[in-house]
Amino acid sequence: MHALTSFEPPFLIAGSCALEDEATAREIAQRLKAIKETLGIPVVFKGSYKKANRTREKSYHGLGLKKGLELLALVRREYGLPVTSDVHEVAEVEQAAGVLDVIQIPSLLCKNTDLLHAIGDTGKTVNIKKGQFVTAEDVGFSIEKIASRGNTHIWVTERGTLFGYGEIIVDFRSIGTLKKFGFPVIFDTTHSVRHTARRSEAPNGGTPECISLLTRCAAAAGADGMFAETHPSPKAALCDSIVSYPLSDLMNLVRSFKEIHGFVKRMG
């Protein structure tokens, strides 16, 4: 089981919040492959086989471990894209690591020592989603837990910080703080506009109109990659529909991130 070590910034992680069905996964994978080839950047297909931290009992929780991993393996095999998913439980780590190229630590579990150790032990690249309830400095402790297992293939994703009653605010200084740990830093363009105290499907459950603005700001602040939940028909998405970015518009969003990232790099 090898880590994903060949990625150079800027890069993209994108896909639906939770895997829905084969047709949707194929449509997203085809578009991501086109973005990879057109823009010449590395791309990871993201689709969670299970969402264990959904707020409501009746919310869509995904396909489950077996069907979800089978679909991710299909995407990996037929479209040539590395794949990632949230992993919530220690008991699932070994089986998930057999398919995933990047194992994502959900933001609400970013301090779970047993899970961090188990995922670190796989040797796979680990993407730590910074909890919306921790500081950028505190992410260093999560990094330590993975590195203690001899695994230094680590990415960190900034997704904003809770401010007041469920409002997510992005302090772009945190990207600079996270980069000091010496690992790639990714900006989550879609979760950062959620309002966590409101229903995800409600009109006031997020501010998707801010996604493009925050994406450009993140590139200017030095983010190495961008993360986006995307869907062919955002309003019909079974998970996080209010902030899912239209798949048809994703190419232009990624292009703007790449161009600003390149400008910042040239400026030193």
MIZA-434844 format. One line per 2 residues: their letters; for each residue x, z, y of N, C-alpha, C. Coordinates in steps of 0.02 Angstrom, whole numbers. Atoms other than C-alpha are relative to their C-alpha. Example, Ala and Ser with C-alpha at 12.3 -4.5 7.8 and 13.67 -1.06 7.14 Angstrom:
<atoms>
as) 45 0 -59 615 390 -225 45 0 60 ~ -42 -3 -59 684 357 -53 -39 37 55
</atoms>
This chain:
<atoms>
mh) 43 0 -59 0 0 0 45 0 62 ~ -45 7 -55 89 -62 154 -36 6 67
al) 28 -6 -67 61 -25 338 0 -68 34 ~ 3 60 -41 15 -159 462 52 7 55
ts) -56 -12 -46 181 -172 555 17 -59 44 ~ -21 61 -35 186 -349 624 -37 -13 65
fe) 40 12 -60 65 -329 769 41 11 63 ~ -31 -6 -65 130 -359 944 -56 -3 53
pp) 50 1 -53 29 -322 1102 1 -66 37 ~ 65 -33 5 -92 -376 1161 -36 -19 -65
fl) 38 16 60 -207 -367 1011 -72 26 6 ~ 72 -14 -3 -392 -350 973 -24 31 -65
ia) 39 -27 56 -497 -241 858 -73 -10 19 ~ 69 14 -19 -677 -300 854 -44 -10 -62
gs) 49 9 53 -834 -307 749 -62 41 15 ~ 61 -39 -10 -1003 -227 728 13 74 -10
ca) -9 -72 7 -1022 -39 741 -1 19 -73 ~ 5 -10 72 -1081 -31 561 -13 -67 -33
le) 14 61 37 -1079 -169 432 -74 -5 -15 ~ 71 9 11 -1253 -243 414 -15 -43 -61
de) 12 46 55 -1253 -392 297 55 -53 0 ~ -54 49 7 -1141 -533 237 -4 -54 54
at) 7 54 -49 -1211 -665 355 27 21 69 ~ -24 -24 -65 -1178 -560 510 75 10 0
ar) -72 -11 5 -1005 -511 451 37 -66 2 ~ -32 66 0 -961 -693 419 0 -32 69
ei) 4 29 -67 -1022 -748 590 50 33 48 ~ -48 -36 -42 -919 -613 675 71 -19 -19
aq) -67 16 23 -766 -649 568 21 -70 21 ~ -16 68 -20 -774 -834 606 18 -3 74
rl) -15 -1 -72 -778 -800 793 66 36 14 ~ -64 -36 -10 -635 -675 781 59 -43 -21
ka) -53 45 21 -532 -801 685 14 -52 53 ~ -8 50 -54 -563 -928 824 36 31 60
ik) -35 -35 -54 -508 -800 954 74 8 -16 ~ -69 -7 21 -350 -766 856 38 -65 8
et) -34 65 -2 -308 -951 843 4 -29 70 ~ 2 28 -67 -358 -999 1020 45 38 48
lg) -39 -41 -47 -277 -854 1113 68 20 -27 ~ -64 -16 29 -134 -829 993 17 74 -1
ip) -11 -72 3 -156 -642 975 -21 27 -68 ~ 22 -32 62 -170 -527 823 -70 28 7
vv) 70 -24 -1 -349 -479 778 -14 38 -64 ~ 24 -40 57 -420 -344 664 -76 -1 0
fk) 73 -2 8 -598 -358 598 -20 72 -13 ~ 23 -69 8 -688 -192 618 -73 1 -21
gs) 69 -11 21 -845 -141 525 -3 63 -42 ~ 2 -63 36 -886 34 468 -46 -6 -61
yk) 42 2 60 -949 46 289 -51 57 2 ~ 47 -56 -6 -1032 211 335 12 33 67
ka) -4 -38 -62 -1069 301 499 -27 70 -14 ~ 21 -67 20 -1072 484 451 -18 45 59
nr) 11 -43 -58 -1086 550 628 -57 -24 45 ~ 58 20 -40 -1248 467 685 -42 61 19
tr) 37 -57 -26 -1356 583 788 -66 12 -37 ~ 67 -6 28 -1525 547 709 -1 -11 -76
ek) 9 10 72 -1578 561 528 -22 -71 -16 ~ 28 66 14 -1670 395 539 45 -57 25
sy) -45 53 -24 -1524 302 620 32 -37 -59 ~ -33 40 52 -1440 163 521 69 28 -13
hg) -64 -30 17 -1291 235 428 48 -46 -35 ~ -46 48 30 -1216 78 351 -16 -17 -72
lg) 10 24 68 -1199 -5 181 23 48 -54 ~ -28 -45 50 -1106 136 96 70 -23 -21
lk) -70 12 17 -931 145 24 10 -63 -43 ~ -11 55 47 -945 22 -121 -17 -68 30
kg) 21 64 -28 -1044 -118 -38 40 -17 63 ~ -37 11 -62 -953 -95 127 71 -24 -13
le) -68 21 15 -780 -108 52 1 -69 -32 ~ 4 67 29 -833 -260 -49 -6 -53 55
ll) 9 47 -55 -888 -346 112 63 -6 42 ~ -63 1 -37 -729 -298 203 54 -39 -38
al) -48 38 42 -626 -366 58 -14 -75 4 ~ 19 71 -7 -723 -530 71 26 -28 66
vr) -24 23 -66 -684 -545 257 76 -8 -1 ~ -74 1 3 -501 -506 225 23 -62 -39
re) -20 54 45 -490 -634 85 -17 -69 27 ~ 23 67 -18 -590 -778 157 17 -20 72
yg) -14 17 -70 -547 -767 342 71 19 21 ~ -69 -16 -15 -370 -700 334 10 51 54
lp) -5 -51 -52 -405 -555 451 11 68 -32 ~ -4 -70 23 -343 -377 423 -64 36 20
vt) 64 -34 -10 -487 -254 416 9 75 10 ~ -1 -72 -11 -525 -78 472 -71 28 -3
sd) 63 -36 1 -664 50 453 14 73 14 ~ -3 -73 -2 -698 231 495 3 27 -71
vh) 1 -37 62 -658 349 353 -13 73 19 ~ 23 -67 -21 -747 517 364 18 56 -47
ev) -9 -52 49 -707 609 204 64 -10 -40 ~ -61 2 40 -549 652 108 -13 -35 -67
ae) 16 28 66 -636 600 -54 -2 -76 1 ~ 5 72 -5 -652 421 11 66 -34 17
ve) -62 28 -27 -474 398 73 34 -47 -48 ~ -38 41 48 -392 331 -85 -34 -68 -12
qa) 36 62 13 -527 202 -121 0 -45 62 ~ 1 39 -62 -539 147 61 69 -31 14
ag) -68 25 -12 -350 129 74 18 -60 -43 ~ -12 57 43 -356 4 -68 -23 -66 30
vl) 26 60 -32 -447 -118 47 22 -5 73 ~ -12 1 -72 -415 -69 228 74 -10 17
dv) -68 8 -27 -262 -125 326 14 55 51 ~ -4 -53 -50 -296 2 463 -56 50 -15
iq) 50 -52 12 -385 167 431 -15 34 67 ~ 20 -29 -65 -483 230 581 -26 71 -9
ip) 24 -69 -3 -505 415 616 -56 4 52 ~ 54 -4 -50 -676 439 699 16 52 53
sl) -17 -44 -55 -667 522 868 -21 72 -13 ~ 23 -68 12 -769 672 812 40 37 -54
lc) -40 -30 52 -645 703 671 75 -2 15 ~ -70 11 -17 -483 677 766 44 63 -6
kn) -38 -61 9 -432 859 740 -4 27 -71 ~ 10 -24 68 -479 873 556 65 -5 -40
td) -67 -1 30 -314 924 475 1 -30 -69 ~ 0 26 69 -360 887 294 -7 -76 -1
ll) 11 72 -3 -422 713 338 61 -36 27 ~ -60 30 -28 -271 674 446 57 -1 -50
ha) -53 -2 51 -153 729 308 -13 -51 -55 ~ 15 46 55 -243 629 174 9 -72 21
ig) -8 69 -24 -246 471 279 74 -14 14 ~ -71 9 -11 -66 497 331 37 -14 -65
dt) -33 8 65 -17 507 148 -6 -71 -28 ~ 9 68 26 -80 329 117 56 -47 21
gk) -51 45 -27 61 254 220 -28 -57 40 ~ 32 53 -38 -66 138 300 4 14 76
tv) 7 -10 -72 -78 109 487 -63 40 14 ~ 55 -45 -16 -190 244 560 -18 -7 74
ni) 23 3 -69 -294 221 717 -40 63 15 ~ 33 -62 -20 -339 389 794 -45 -14 60
kk) 45 5 -57 -494 378 902 2 67 36 ~ -4 -61 -40 -463 506 1039 -70 28 10
gq) 64 -32 -9 -606 629 1039 -19 4 73 ~ 23 -4 -70 -712 627 1196 1 71 26
fv) -1 -71 -17 -691 816 1196 71 27 3 ~ -69 -23 -3 -500 824 1196 37 -35 55
ta) -42 31 -51 -367 788 1325 48 -50 -32 ~ -50 47 25 -242 648 1308 60 37 -28
ed) -57 -39 24 -106 779 1288 -13 28 -69 ~ 16 -31 65 -197 858 1141 3 -49 -58
vg) -5 49 53 -192 695 1044 68 5 -35 ~ -66 -9 30 -9 736 1015 -2 43 -63
fs) 5 -43 59 -63 869 890 -27 -39 -60 ~ 26 43 54 -162 741 789 55 -46 -25
ie) -57 43 19 -11 626 791 49 39 -43 ~ -47 -42 38 98 769 728 -24 8 -72
ki) 26 -11 68 -17 796 579 10 -61 -44 ~ -12 60 39 -3 616 524 75 -11 -12
as) -72 10 6 183 604 559 32 50 -47 ~ -27 -50 46 212 763 458 -1 -24 -72
rg) 4 29 68 167 659 304 49 -58 -9 ~ -49 54 4 308 538 341 -28 -67 22
nt) 32 62 -21 190 408 415 3 -5 76 ~ -4 10 -73 233 343 589 -32 -66 20
hi) 37 61 -17 121 189 583 -66 21 32 ~ 55 -33 -34 3 260 713 -20 -40 62
wv) 29 25 -62 -111 187 846 -46 54 27 ~ 46 -47 -32 -213 287 971 -49 -38 44
te) 51 34 -40 -376 231 1049 -33 48 49 ~ 34 -37 -53 -440 297 1215 -72 -23 6
rg) 71 18 -4 -629 303 1227 -38 40 53 ~ 31 -37 -53 -659 411 1380 -9 74 -17
tl) 6 -72 7 -699 595 1405 -70 21 24 ~ 66 -25 -20 -865 688 1413 4 35 67
fg) 3 -30 -66 -910 737 1590 -72 18 14 ~ 68 -20 -12 -1065 839 1622 -42 -7 -63
yg) 46 1 56 -1216 811 1511 -1 -69 -34 ~ -1 61 40 -1164 669 1398 30 -61 32
ei) -29 58 -34 -1085 554 1527 73 -8 -21 ~ -69 15 17 -924 469 1471 35 -28 62
iv) -39 23 -57 -793 447 1607 70 -19 -25 ~ -67 21 19 -630 352 1586 49 15 57
df) -55 -13 -47 -476 420 1675 58 -42 -25 ~ -50 47 25 -352 277 1659 71 28 1
rs) -65 -33 5 -207 397 1687 15 19 -73 ~ -10 -22 70 -235 447 1505 37 -53 -41
ig) -36 52 37 -170 278 1445 75 10 8 ~ -71 -15 -11 -2 318 1524 23 61 -37
tl) -17 -61 37 -4 492 1449 6 -14 -74 ~ -1 16 71 -44 425 1275 60 -43 -18
kk) -56 45 14 91 292 1286 66 39 -5 ~ -61 -40 3 221 430 1309 15 24 -71
fg) -13 -20 70 198 474 1125 37 -54 -39 ~ -40 52 30 280 308 1084 -36 -45 -49
fp) 39 41 46 138 223 989 -47 -45 39 ~ 47 44 -35 22 78 1034 -63 36 21
vi) 61 -30 -27 -126 129 1142 -52 -55 10 ~ 55 48 -1 -292 39 1127 -55 29 45
fd) 56 -23 -40 -439 47 1246 -65 -22 -32 ~ 66 13 28 -615 58 1175 -46 -21 56
tt) 38 27 -56 -713 -54 1292 -75 14 -3 ~ 73 -7 8 -885 -17 1222 -24 73 -6
hs) 20 -70 3 -896 167 1173 10 35 67 ~ -15 -32 -64 -825 208 1344 -58 -6 50
vr) 57 7 -46 -989 153 1425 -64 31 -29 ~ 58 -34 29 -1104 255 1312 -19 62 40
ht) 23 -65 -24 -1209 400 1375 -23 37 -61 ~ 10 -30 66 -1203 515 1226 -62 46 -4
ar) 58 -45 1 -1351 626 1277 -66 -38 -4 ~ 61 39 1 -1474 482 1275 -1 -44 -62
rs) 6 42 59 -1540 374 1134 37 -66 10 ~ -41 59 -7 -1424 228 1100 -40 -63 16
ea) 40 60 -11 -1567 102 1104 -38 2 66 ~ 36 -5 -63 -1637 166 1269 37 -38 55
pn) -32 37 -54 -1606 65 1428 52 40 37 ~ -49 -42 -35 -1512 213 1502 50 32 -48
gg) -46 -27 49 -1410 245 1344 72 -21 10 ~ -68 22 -14 -1259 161 1419 0 -48 59
tp) -7 46 -56 -1192 47 1555 42 -60 -22 ~ -39 56 26 -1139 -113 1464 24 -47 55
ec) -22 43 -54 -1125 -202 1631 70 19 26 ~ -66 -23 -21 -965 -102 1658 55 -18 -49
is) -50 13 51 -877 -163 1501 56 -45 26 ~ -51 47 -25 -787 -309 1585 46 34 50
ll) -40 -35 -50 -730 -202 1731 50 48 -32 ~ -43 -49 31 -661 -63 1621 54 -34 -44
tr) -49 37 40 -576 -190 1507 58 -23 44 ~ -53 22 -46 -481 -263 1655 42 58 25
ca) -37 -59 -23 -435 -90 1717 48 25 -53 ~ -42 -23 55 -368 -42 1546 62 -43 -8
aa) -57 45 5 -258 -196 1539 49 13 57 ~ -43 -14 -57 -192 -158 1713 36 67 -8
ag) -30 -66 10 -157 22 1660 52 0 -56 ~ -52 5 50 -47 -39 1517 -22 6 -72
ad) 23 -4 69 -157 -33 1363 29 -57 -41 ~ -30 49 44 -80 -125 1215 -51 -43 -36
gm) 52 36 36 -243 -177 1134 -68 20 26 ~ 69 -17 -18 -430 -179 1159 -44 1 -62
fa) 47 -11 54 -569 -123 1045 -69 -16 27 ~ 67 17 -23 -744 -196 1058 -48 -4 -58
et) 54 10 47 -902 -176 960 -40 -59 24 ~ 30 63 -20 -983 -347 960 -52 -21 -52
hp) 54 19 45 -1136 -428 885 -29 -67 23 ~ 29 64 -21 -1215 -602 883 -63 9 42
sp) 61 -15 -39 -1377 -526 950 0 75 14 ~ -9 -72 -13 -1335 -358 1030 -64 41 -4
ka) 62 -38 1 -1516 -304 1051 -26 12 -70 ~ 22 -7 69 -1541 -327 865 49 40 -43
al) -50 -38 37 -1386 -229 814 -31 64 -26 ~ 29 -59 31 -1430 -88 695 34 65 22
cd) -38 -59 -23 -1301 29 774 32 -15 67 ~ -29 7 -67 -1248 52 956 -20 -65 34
si) 23 63 -28 -1354 -94 1013 9 -3 76 ~ -1 1 -73 -1353 -42 1196 68 -19 27
vs) -67 15 -26 -1164 -62 1212 37 -52 -40 ~ -33 54 37 -1127 -200 1087 9 -61 45
yp) -15 56 -45 -1042 -344 1176 -22 -65 -33 ~ 22 63 30 -1115 -519 1150 59 -38 -31
ls) -54 34 35 -1010 -609 1021 18 -66 34 ~ -12 65 -32 -1029 -774 1115 44 7 62
dl) -39 -10 -62 -944 -697 1269 67 34 -13 ~ -59 -40 14 -804 -605 1180 65 -36 15
mn) -61 38 -13 -675 -744 1195 24 9 73 ~ -18 -5 -71 -679 -736 1386 22 71 18
lv) -19 -68 -13 -669 -547 1387 71 13 -25 ~ -67 -9 28 -516 -549 1274 52 -40 40
rs) -47 41 -40 -437 -688 1376 19 36 65 ~ -16 -36 -62 -450 -584 1535 46 58 -14
fk) -45 -56 19 -371 -435 1446 71 -26 -11 ~ -66 28 15 -228 -544 1384 36 -21 63
ei) -32 24 -61 -196 -622 1554 24 57 44 ~ -21 -57 -41 -191 -456 1646 56 37 -34
hg) -54 -33 38 -85 -378 1508 65 -38 11 ~ -60 40 -11 39 -522 1528 27 8 70
fv) -22 -10 -70 44 -501 1717 35 67 8 ~ -31 -67 -5 80 -315 1702 68 1 -34
kr) -64 2 37 217 -348 1574 53 -36 42 ~ -47 38 -41 299 -477 1688 23 40 61
mg) -16 -40 -58 293 -356 1834 45 59 -17 ~ -42 -56 22 385 -226 1729 -31 67 11
</atoms>
